[in-house]
């Protein structure tokens, strides 16, 4: 399984939380002809070319000097801790950091039909050769993260670089299990 989960590129999961309030921007233009469904259970869609090269380069330039060893949330305390389950490096880009980041957040809100205000900070992850994030459920059971907004109802993965080998995201219980080097929207189970 670790071979399948190896990713050699930057990844940005923009993780949306379930407290729906406020309006979202509709300034971003979404082209439905570029979207294809890869699974209905769970709902997963691919949007080819969601980010421009300029947007990808901008996010990489922000993240490069800030990357630190990725952590996981402790199931009891909710505090971040290092774990061999996740060996990537990562960082967070604050909401509305600049006009380009804000525009990306607008696009995500438009595509997902979820309020921009409900999004977490954009997380940039870098997986180098041999690094991984073991299979896991993307939900919280600790009181700290529940208080911060609760369970995520959707995730958008945006691949910032293309790789010739590796870079997969696996959904073992989905109708289609593998998505590679693209932009993916996954709706969490409710």
PyMOL commands that set and color helices and strands:
alter all, ss='L'
color gray80, all
select helices_A, chain A and resi 2-5+32-34+53-64+99-112+116-118+143-147
alter helices_A, ss='H'
color red, helices_A
select strands_A, chain A and resi 10-17+35-40+43-47+68-69+72-73+80-81+89-93+122-126+152-159+168-170+178-180+183-187
alter strands_A, ss='S'
color yellow, strands_A
deselect
rebuild
show_as cartoon
